[in-house]
Amino acid sequence: MQQTAVLTPAALSALIRSRALEMGFDRVGIAPVHPSAHGDAYARWVALGMHGEMGYLSREDAVAKRQDPAVLVPGAPLPSHVHTNRWPYAPITSILPSPLTSPITGGRR
């Protein structure tokens, strides 16, 4: 019988990051899973009817997922996000002044 290696969260993160970069993604983000600090505010927002006609936002499962993302995939240790820059030109920061500088006056905003 073949045994499966158990990776630590740090080793799994490194493996995911490495593989995503090999696949051509420009950035990789990995975060811990924990209950949202804003889950109760979301539940109140729904209770006030702020979701309007978007009923899917008020479903019990939808509220639960926003209160605790671990509900999405039970046991998932690390959600990840990958990004590919599709802007074909130089990074915007190389052609624009500092975001703290006004392009009109040249001074601080």
N, CA, C and O of each residue as an XYZ file, in Angstrom:
436
protein
N       0.844     -1.181      0.000
C       0.000      0.000      0.000
C       0.887      1.241      0.000
O       1.866      1.306      0.743
N       0.545      2.231     -0.838
C       1.322      3.456     -0.953
C       0.943      4.419      0.165
O      -0.238      4.619      0.448
N       1.948      5.013      0.796
C       1.689      5.981      1.857
C       1.689      7.386      1.277
O       2.435      7.689      0.345
N       0.846      8.234      1.837
C       0.760      9.623      1.412
C       1.523     10.484      2.409
O       1.343     10.354      3.620
N       2.378     11.365      1.891
C       3.140     12.262      2.767
C       2.213     13.331      3.321
O       1.354     13.851      2.610
N       2.393     13.650      4.579
C       1.630     14.711      5.218
C       2.534     15.929      5.300
O       3.611     15.875      5.894
N       2.092     17.026      4.702
C       2.886     18.251      4.689
C       2.452     19.195      5.794
O       1.270     19.273      6.128
N       3.395     19.897      6.350
C       3.066     20.949      7.309
C       2.439     22.106      6.533
O       2.630     22.194      5.320
N       1.697     22.993      7.194
C       1.150     24.145      6.478
C       2.230     24.969      5.767
O       2.005     25.444      4.653
N       3.387     25.141      6.391
C       4.463     25.913      5.761
C       4.988     25.214      4.509
O       5.238     25.863      3.494
N       5.156     23.894      4.580
C       5.636     23.142      3.419
C       4.597     23.148      2.300
O       4.949     23.264      1.126
N       3.320     23.024      2.660
C       2.255     23.063      1.664
C       2.203     24.430      0.994
O       2.040     24.518     -0.223
N       2.339     25.497      1.781
C       2.357     26.856      1.225
C       3.502     27.017      0.237
O       3.317     27.560     -0.853
N       4.684     26.546      0.616
C       5.846     26.667     -0.261
C       5.630     25.885     -1.551
O       5.999     26.353     -2.628
N       5.039     24.707     -1.450
C       4.773     23.880     -2.629
C       3.763     24.558     -3.555
O       3.966     24.601     -4.769
N       2.686     25.082     -2.994
C       1.664     25.778     -3.790
C       2.270     26.995     -4.469
O       2.064     27.216     -5.662
N       3.020     27.787     -3.704
C       3.639     28.999     -4.245
C       4.599     28.640     -5.389
O       4.561     29.260     -6.451
N       5.435     27.661     -5.172
C       6.413     27.249     -6.178
C       5.718     26.774     -7.460
O       6.099     27.165     -8.564
N       4.711     25.939     -7.300
C       4.007     25.400     -8.471
C       3.263     26.500     -9.223
O       3.264     26.503    -10.454
N       2.633     27.428     -8.517
C       1.906     28.520     -9.172
C       2.866     29.408     -9.966
O       2.541     29.829    -11.076
N       4.036     29.694     -9.411
C       5.019     30.506    -10.128
C       5.545     29.754    -11.354
O       5.761     30.358    -12.405
N       5.751     28.448    -11.224
C       6.170     27.631    -12.364
C       5.123     27.670    -13.476
O       5.463     27.627    -14.659
N       3.858     27.751    -13.094
C       2.764     27.772    -14.067
C       2.597     29.141    -14.727
O       1.782     29.295    -15.637
N       3.364     30.135    -14.273
C       3.335     31.445    -14.916
C       2.563     32.521    -14.186
O       2.432     33.631    -14.703
N       2.051     32.235    -13.010
C       1.373     33.287    -12.250
C       2.407     34.253    -11.708
O       3.521     33.855    -11.367
N       2.035     35.535    -11.629
C       2.968     36.564    -11.171
C       3.009     36.696     -9.652
O       4.051     37.012     -9.077
N       1.898     36.460     -9.023
C       1.815     36.593     -7.570
C       1.006     35.451     -6.994
O       0.100     34.924     -7.640
N       1.340     35.078     -5.780
C       0.628     34.020     -5.077
C       0.398     34.491     -3.649
O       1.337     34.920     -2.978
N      -0.823     34.415     -3.185
C      -1.135     34.776     -1.806
C      -1.757     33.596     -1.086
O      -2.605     32.895     -1.639
N      -1.340     33.384      0.126
C      -1.871     32.292      0.940
C      -2.156     32.858      2.320
O      -1.322     33.558      2.894
N      -3.325     32.557      2.847
C      -3.730     33.139      4.124
C      -4.313     32.078      5.046
O      -4.813     31.054      4.579
N      -4.251     32.314      6.334
C      -4.877     31.366      7.265
C      -6.400     31.470      7.192
O      -6.946     32.506      6.812
N      -7.067     30.397      7.558
C      -8.532     30.378      7.589
C      -8.972     30.633      9.021
O      -8.548     29.933      9.941
N      -9.817     31.627      9.209
C     -10.364     31.910     10.541
C     -11.692     32.633     10.371
O     -11.949     33.210      9.314
N     -12.534     32.611     11.389
C     -13.812     33.313     11.294
C     -13.608     34.792     11.001
O     -12.650     35.403     11.476
N     -14.506     35.357     10.224
C     -14.424     36.764      9.855
C     -14.718     37.660     11.052
O     -15.616     37.391     11.851
N     -13.945     38.720     11.153
C     -14.202     39.723     12.191
C     -15.464     40.516     11.873
O     -15.989     41.215     12.740
N     -15.960     40.413     10.635
C     -17.121     41.191     10.204
C     -18.356     40.321      9.958
O     -19.342     40.791      9.391
N     -18.305     39.072     10.377
C     -19.419     38.156     10.153
C     -20.724     38.613     10.772
O     -21.780     38.506     10.149
N     -20.660     39.123     11.992
C     -21.888     39.596     12.646
C     -22.450     40.825     11.936
O     -23.667     40.978     11.832
N     -21.573     41.696     11.449
C     -22.027     42.885     10.715
C     -22.726     42.465      9.424
O     -23.729     43.062      9.034
N     -22.198     41.443      8.768
C     -22.834     40.948      7.548
C     -24.216     40.389      7.864
O     -25.172     40.652      7.135
N     -24.329     39.625      8.937
C     -25.628     39.059      9.325
C     -26.633     40.177      9.619
O     -27.801     40.074      9.245
N     -26.188     41.234     10.279
C     -27.084     42.380     10.555
C     -27.488     43.065      9.246
O     -28.646     43.448      9.073
N     -26.530     43.217      8.329
C     -26.779     43.838      7.028
C     -27.870     43.058      6.287
O     -28.778     43.650      5.704
N     -27.773     41.732      6.315
C     -28.784     40.888      5.675
C     -30.117     41.028      6.405
O     -31.159     41.154      5.763
N     -30.097     41.007      7.732
C     -31.334     41.109      8.518
C     -32.064     42.420      8.238
O     -33.290     42.479      8.326
N     -31.320     43.466      7.904
C     -31.924     44.765      7.579
C     -32.454     44.819      6.145
O     -33.046     45.815      5.729
N     -32.235     43.740      5.398
C     -32.727     43.692      4.021
C     -31.855     44.446      3.028
O     -32.306     44.750      1.924
N     -30.629     44.750      3.393
C     -29.747     45.527      2.537
C     -29.334     44.787      1.261
O     -28.820     45.397      0.324
N     -29.557     43.497      1.231
C     -29.205     42.707      0.053
C     -30.208     42.885     -1.085
O     -29.988     42.400     -2.194
N     -31.304     43.579     -0.805
C     -32.300     43.874     -1.830
C     -32.860     42.614     -2.464
O     -33.308     41.708     -1.761
N     -32.838     42.552     -3.795
C     -33.380     41.417     -4.527
C     -32.358     40.293     -4.727
O     -32.654     39.289     -5.375
N     -31.180     40.461     -4.180
C     -30.135     39.439     -4.331
C     -30.287     38.414     -3.214
O     -29.491     38.371     -2.276
N     -31.317     37.600     -3.333
C     -31.670     36.636     -2.301
C     -30.570     35.648     -1.957
O     -30.497     35.161     -0.829
N     -29.713     35.350     -2.929
C     -28.630     34.401     -2.667
C     -27.698     34.894     -1.562
O     -27.038     34.088     -0.906
N     -27.637     36.210     -1.349
C     -26.781     36.753     -0.287
C     -27.349     36.501      1.106
O     -26.620     36.555      2.096
N     -28.655     36.225      1.183
C     -29.283     36.037      2.485
C     -29.522     34.574      2.845
O     -30.007     34.270      3.935
N     -29.181     33.669      1.925
C     -29.351     32.245      2.253
C     -28.523     31.903      3.483
O     -27.457     32.477      3.710
N     -29.023     30.970      4.266
C     -28.334     30.565      5.490
C     -26.897     30.123      5.215
O     -25.982     30.467      5.964
N     -26.704     29.358      4.134
C     -25.347     28.899      3.812
C     -24.445     30.050      3.388
O     -23.249     30.035      3.678
N     -25.001     31.044      2.709
C     -24.209     32.201      2.282
C     -23.744     33.014      3.481
O     -22.594     33.451      3.539
N     -24.638     33.212      4.432
C     -24.272     33.960      5.645
C     -23.215     33.178      6.422
O     -22.247     33.760      6.913
N     -23.394     31.869      6.534
C     -22.428     31.036      7.270
C     -21.047     31.110      6.635
O     -20.047     31.180      7.350
N     -20.969     31.096      5.293
C     -19.678     31.158      4.601
C     -18.975     32.491      4.846
O     -17.750     32.547      4.953
N     -19.755     33.551      4.933
C     -19.148     34.860      5.157
C     -18.738     35.054      6.612
O     -17.832     35.831      6.913
N     -19.412     34.344      7.508
C     -19.026     34.419      8.913
C     -17.791     33.578      9.205
O     -16.966     33.949     10.040
N     -17.662     32.446      8.519
C     -16.508     31.565      8.742
C     -16.165     30.867      7.425
O     -16.811     29.882      7.067
N     -15.155     31.365      6.696
C     -14.793     30.793      5.398
C     -14.423     29.313      5.451
O     -14.442     28.646      4.417
N     -14.088     28.785      6.620
C     -13.758     27.366      6.738
C     -14.957     26.492      6.374
O     -14.792     25.303      6.097
N     -16.161     27.067      6.372
C     -17.365     26.335      6.002
C     -17.330     25.969      4.512
O     -17.929     24.973      4.105
N     -16.633     26.771      3.700
C     -16.568     26.514      2.259
C     -15.982     25.144      1.954
O     -16.570     24.363      1.205
N     -14.830     24.856      2.530
C     -14.167     23.564      2.339
C     -13.679     23.118      3.707
O     -12.575     23.471      4.122
N     -14.494     22.348      4.408
C     -14.100     21.915      5.751
C     -12.730     21.239      5.746
O     -12.454     20.354      4.937
N     -11.893     21.676      6.663
C     -10.561     21.101      6.788
C      -9.516     21.742      5.898
O      -8.339     21.389      5.980
N      -9.920     22.680      5.045
C      -8.943     23.348      4.176
C      -8.032     24.220      5.041
O      -8.514     25.109      5.743
N      -6.723     23.975      4.998
C      -5.829     24.717      5.874
C      -5.491     26.114      5.389
O      -5.293     27.021      6.198
N      -5.423     26.300      4.057
C      -4.930     27.567      3.530
C      -5.643     27.942      2.234
O      -5.452     27.271      1.220
N      -6.451     28.986      2.239
C      -6.978     29.432      0.951
C      -5.863     30.153      0.202
O      -5.012     30.789      0.825
N      -5.858     30.063     -1.114
C      -4.813     30.721     -1.885
C      -5.426     31.564     -2.989
O      -6.581     31.380     -3.372
N      -4.642     32.470     -3.479
C      -5.062     33.364     -4.555
C      -3.863     33.528     -5.481
O      -2.742     33.740     -5.018
N      -4.094     33.433     -6.773
C      -3.019     33.650     -7.726
C      -3.411     34.795     -8.643
O      -4.595     35.067     -8.846
N      -2.409     35.462     -9.193
C      -2.638     36.646    -10.010
C      -1.711     36.615    -11.214
O      -0.534     36.272    -11.094
N      -2.240     36.970    -12.360
C      -1.432     37.137    -13.558
C      -1.624     38.556    -14.048
O      -2.755     39.005    -14.232
N      -0.541     39.257    -14.260
C      -0.596     40.620    -14.764
C      -0.854     40.578    -16.261
O      -0.011     40.106    -17.024
N      -1.991     41.058    -16.678
C      -2.345     41.055    -18.097
C      -2.093     42.420    -18.742
O      -2.381     42.605    -19.924
N      -1.564     43.364    -17.986
C      -1.256     44.691    -18.505
C       0.027     44.573    -19.321
O       1.073     44.249    -18.760
N      -0.023     44.826    -20.631
C       1.141     44.556    -21.479
C       2.252     45.603    -21.399
O       3.292     45.453    -22.042
N       2.042     46.640    -20.631
C       3.003     47.726    -20.583
C       3.791     47.700    -19.280
O       3.614     46.812    -18.445
N       4.651     48.674    -19.125
C       5.451     48.780    -17.905
C       4.528     48.937    -16.705
O       3.415     49.444    -16.844
N       4.976     48.511    -15.529
C       4.147     48.702    -14.333
C       3.747     50.165    -14.191
O       4.557     51.062    -14.427
N       2.517     50.397    -13.813
C       1.981     51.754    -13.708
C       2.843     52.633    -12.798
O       2.941     53.841    -13.010
N       3.463     52.025    -11.791
C       4.290     52.812    -10.870
C       5.531     53.368    -11.553
O       6.132     54.319    -11.055
N       5.926     52.791    -12.687
C       7.111     53.290    -13.365
C       6.806     54.496    -14.244
O       7.732     55.195    -14.656
N       5.528     54.762    -14.545
C       5.199     55.879    -15.421
C       4.414     56.992    -14.733
O       4.254     58.074    -15.297
N       3.922     56.737    -13.517
C       3.175     57.752    -12.793
C       3.985     58.251    -11.607
O       4.839     57.535    -11.085
N       3.716     59.482    -11.183
C       4.394     59.962     -9.980
C       3.906     59.200     -8.752
O       2.956     58.422     -8.835
N       4.538     59.419     -7.648
C       4.160     58.786     -6.399
C       2.678     59.027     -6.124
O       2.175     60.111     -6.420
N       1.965     58.044     -5.566
C       0.544     58.255     -5.254
C       0.332     59.349     -4.220
O      -0.782     59.850     -4.070
N       1.380     59.724     -3.508
C       1.263     60.809     -2.531
C       1.476     62.171     -3.171
O       1.368     63.195     -2.497
N       1.781     62.195     -4.473
C       2.030     63.432     -5.185
C       0.880     63.724     -6.128
O       0.438     62.840     -6.861
N       0.397     64.945     -6.119
C      -0.672     65.329     -7.020
C      -0.106     65.521     -8.420
O       0.885     66.235     -8.572
N      -0.697     64.909     -9.457
C      -0.185     65.105    -10.813
C      -0.441     66.523    -11.318
O       0.180     66.956    -12.289
N      -1.347     67.242    -10.668
C      -1.667     68.592    -11.122
C      -0.718     69.615    -10.515
O      -0.154     70.447    -11.227
N      -0.543     69.554     -9.210
C       0.287     70.567     -8.542
C       1.714     70.114     -8.302
O       2.598     70.933     -8.048
N       1.943     68.801     -8.383
C       3.268     68.288     -8.100
C       3.550     68.202     -6.603
O       4.595     67.701     -6.185
N       2.618     68.689     -5.809
C       2.799     68.673     -4.358
C       2.033     67.535     -3.716
O       1.377     66.746     -4.396
N       2.122     67.462     -2.413
C       1.408     66.411     -1.687
C      -0.086     66.697     -1.733
O      -0.519     67.849     -1.759
N      -0.845     65.637     -1.742
C      -2.315     65.778     -1.767
C      -2.836     66.216     -0.430
O      -4.043     66.387     -0.263
